Amino acid sequence: MSQIGVIDCGSNSFTLVIARLEGGRWVRAFANSLPVGLGAGGFRNATIRADRFARGLDALGVFRETLRNYRVDAVYVTGTSALRDARNADEFVRAVADRLGMHVEVISGAQEAFAIWKGVVLTAPLEGEDVGLMMDIGGGSVEFGIWPNNGEWKWLKSVDAGVVRMKDYAKPNDPLHQQGADRLQPFIEEVLAPVHAAIAEWRPNVLVGSSGSFDALASLLRRGESLPDEGGPHAVAERLDRAALEKLHGEALTSPLTERLAWKGMPSSRAPYLPLASVLVQNVLHHLDAASPVPVRVARSPYALREGLVELAVGADLAPSLESVWPNLNP
């Protein structure tokens, strides 16, 4: 029996997943997420701030001890948007190697989108003739993918519209209010233009969200109640009620951070960014409604980048690095 560890050094949170391999399949044995904010305050000048640099190393130190306790056979550490952009990213990667003995592989936006898709499809979010649009809202970037049910991906894209990046650049008011959301729309329309074009071409009818922001939205809709088998071999996508999602959007725009932190089911690390995430989701839903020939549904997948990386690593027979797992992807 083998065990594999995957660490995602995201722009907002660092996340560890440990999977156990059993008879050619894998089962998620452990998961933990730590708020680091690696990109916070640094996107404008493309730098990882000293305090965030230190917090990132501390989080990886905690994960290293967990990996030792689980006696994993292979470890993969990936960096995403903040490490793609920062001028001192190489310094962070070297520090991780020197102090912790871990090798961080900084992956491209297209690779990130592909790995997220690999994780999402494991949770069977589509049915029948559905065409899905995957959306993963990160701190620095947002990843998208389009695919038909039981088919391979047709289109992948990573755009620099993550909620930490948006907060650093736009300095939105709190509460955001509709006026603040409207002020963001020209930027969102410009940066999501390739996504809107792909929606018009492929006409997806299911928006499938994954990772932190969608996890927070789903948790709020069910008032913090957990779901069974979230990390098990039978994890499945969760359907989100659109009317409830739109009601939550209105509340997110008009409630200050102090109130959002007190909402039942609200992860504290996501509360500052929830209004921005909700604005992005509603923008995409607006374009989906205009293009889809049938009513648009919304689902949330419990799997994302980490599980996709596990799937890729297992498929590559636990190769020493992830360099060999990527198909030919567009930039």
Residue pairs with C-beta under 8 A, 6 or more apart in sequence:
1 20
1 21
1 22
2 20
2 21
2 73
2 74
2 318
3 18
3 19
3 20
3 21
3 29
3 70
3 71
3 72
3 73
4 18
4 19
4 21
4 26
4 72
4 73
4 74
4 75
4 76
4 310
4 313
4 314
4 318
5 16
5 17
5 18
5 19
5 63
5 67
5 70
5 72
5 74
5 75
5 76
6 16
6 17
6 18
6 19
6 75
6 76
6 77
6 78
6 306
6 309
6 310
6 313
7 14
7 15
7 16
7 60
7 63
7 75
7 76
7 77
7 78
7 102
7 306
8 14
8 15
8 78
8 80
8 305
8 306
8 309
9 36
9 38
9 56
9 60
9 77
9 78
9 79
9 80
9 82
9 83
9 104
10 36
10 38
10 80
10 81
10 82
10 138
10 139
10 140
10 212
10 305
11 37
11 38
11 39
11 80
11 81
11 82
11 138
11 139
11 140
11 141
11 162
11 164
11 165
12 35
12 36
12 37
12 38
12 39
12 40
12 138
12 139
12 162
12 163
12 164
12 212
12 269
12 273
13 33
13 34
13 35
13 36
13 139
13 212
13 269
14 33
14 34
14 36
14 38
14 56
14 59
14 60
14 63
15 31
15 32
15 33
15 34
15 306
16 30
16 31
16 32
16 33
16 63
16 66
16 67
16 306
17 28
17 30
17 31
17 306
17 307
17 310
18 28
18 29
18 30
18 31
18 66
18 67
18 70
18 72
19 26
19 27
19 28
19 29
19 307
19 310
19 314
20 26
20 27
20 29
21 314
25 233
26 310
26 311
26 314
27 232
27 233
28 231
28 232
28 235
28 307
28 310
29 70
30 66
30 70
31 231
31 306
32 63
32 66
33 212
34 59
34 62
34 63
35 268
35 269
36 52
36 55
36 56
36 59
37 52
37 55
37 139
37 164
38 48
38 52
38 53
38 55
38 56
38 82
38 83
38 139
39 48
39 52
39 81
39 82
39 85
39 86
39 139
39 140
39 162
39 164
39 165
39 168
40 49
40 52
40 139
40 164
40 168
41 49
41 52
41 168
42 48
42 49
42 52
42 82
42 86
42 168
43 82
43 85
43 140
43 164
43 165
43 168
43 169
44 168
44 169
46 85
46 86
46 87
47 86
47 87
47 88
48 56
48 82
48 83
48 86
48 88
48 89
48 92
53 88
53 92
53 95
56 92
56 96
57 95
57 96
57 99
57 100
60 77
60 96
60 100
60 102
61 99
61 100
64 100
64 101
64 102
67 75
73 318
74 313
74 318
75 102
76 105
76 309
76 313
76 321
76 322
77 96
77 102
77 103
77 104
77 105
78 104
78 105
78 106
78 107
78 112
78 305
78 309
78 322
79 89
79 92
79 93
79 104
79 105
79 106
79 107
80 106
80 107
80 112
80 138
80 140
80 141
80 305
81 109
81 138
81 139
81 140
81 141
81 158
81 160
81 162
81 165
82 89
82 139
82 140
83 89
83 92
83 93
83 104
83 106
84 106
84 108
84 109
84 140
85 140
86 92
89 106
92 104
93 104
93 106
96 102
96 103
96 104
97 103
97 104
103 321
105 321
105 322
105 323
107 115
107 322
108 158
108 329
108 331
109 141
109 143
109 157
109 158
109 159
109 331
110 156
110 157
110 158
110 329
110 330
110 331
111 326
111 329
112 141
112 143
112 158
112 305
113 134
113 136
113 143
113 144
113 145
113 156
113 157
113 158
114 145
114 153
114 156
114 308
114 326
114 327
114 329
115 305
115 308
115 309
115 312
116 134
116 136
116 143
116 145
116 210
116 211
116 304
116 305
116 308
117 134
117 145
117 147
117 153
117 156
117 308
118 307
118 308
118 309
118 311
118 312
119 210
119 301
119 303
119 304
119 305
119 306
119 307
119 308
119 309
119 310
119 311
120 134
120 145
120 208
120 210
120 237
120 301
120 303
120 304
120 308
121 147
122 235
122 303
122 307
122 311
123 235
123 236
123 237
123 301
123 302
123 303
124 236
124 237
125 132
125 206
125 208
125 237
125 299
125 301
126 132
126 147
126 148
126 149
126 150
126 206
126 208
127 149
128 149
129 148
129 149
130 148
130 149
130 205
130 206
131 146
131 147
131 148
131 149
131 202
131 203
131 204
131 205
131 206
132 145
132 146
132 147
132 148
132 149
132 204
132 206
132 207
132 208
133 144
133 145
133 146
133 199
133 202
133 204
133 206
133 207
133 208
133 284
133 288
134 143
134 144
134 145
134 146
134 147
134 208
134 209
134 210
134 301
135 142
135 143
135 144
135 207
135 208
135 209
135 210
135 214
135 280
135 281
135 284
136 142
136 143
136 144
136 209
136 210
136 211
136 214
136 304
136 305
137 162
137 163
137 209
137 211
137 212
137 213
137 214
137 277
137 280
137 281
138 162
138 163
138 211
138 212
139 162
139 163
139 164
139 165
139 273
140 160
140 162
140 164
140 165
141 158
141 159
141 160
141 161
141 162
141 165
142 158
142 159
142 161
142 162
142 280
143 156
143 157
143 158
144 155
144 156
144 157
144 158
144 159
144 195
144 198
145 153
145 155
145 156
145 157
146 153
146 154
146 155
146 156
146 198
146 202
146 204
147 153
147 154
148 154
154 202
155 198
155 202
156 329
156 330
157 194
157 195
157 198
159 191
159 192
159 194
159 195
160 191
161 187
161 188
161 191
161 192
161 280
163 213
163 273
163 276
163 277
163 280
164 273
166 172
166 184
166 187
166 276
167 272
167 273
167 276
170 183
170 184
170 187
172 180
172 183
172 184
172 275
172 276
173 180
174 256
174 257
175 253
175 254
175 255
175 256
175 275
176 252
176 253
176 275
176 276
176 279
177 253
177 254
178 253
180 253
180 275
181 253
181 275
181 279
184 276
184 279
185 283
188 279
188 280
188 283
189 196
189 283
192 280
192 283
192 284
195 284
195 287
196 287
199 284
199 287
199 288
199 291
200 287
200 291
203 291
203 292
203 293
204 288
204 291
204 292
204 296
205 288
205 292
205 293
205 294
205 295
205 296
205 297
206 296
206 297
206 298
206 299
207 281
207 284
207 285
207 288
207 296
207 297
207 298
207 299
208 237
208 299
208 300
208 301
209 217
209 240
209 281
209 298
209 299
209 300
209 301
210 300
210 301
210 302
210 303
210 304
211 304
211 305
212 267
212 269
212 270
213 270
213 273
213 274
213 277
213 281
214 281
214 300
214 301
215 267
215 270
215 300
215 302
216 266
216 267
216 270
216 274
216 277
217 240
217 245
217 248
217 274
217 277
217 278
217 281
217 300
218 238
218 240
218 300
219 265
219 266
219 267
220 248
220 263
220 264
220 265
220 266
221 240
221 241
221 244
221 245
221 248
221 265
222 265
223 264
223 265
224 264
224 265
224 266
225 265
227 238
227 302
229 235
229 236
230 302
231 302
235 302
235 303
236 302
237 299
237 300
237 301
237 302
238 299
238 300
238 301
238 302
239 297
239 298
239 299
240 298
240 299
240 300
242 285
242 296
242 297
242 298
245 281
245 298
246 282
248 278
249 278
249 279
249 281
249 282
252 260
252 274
252 275
252 278
253 275
253 278
253 279
255 263
257 271
257 272
260 266
260 271
260 274
261 268
261 271
263 271
266 274
270 277
285 296
285 298
288 296
289 296
309 322
312 322
312 325
313 319
313 322
313 325
315 325
316 322
316 324
316 325
319 325
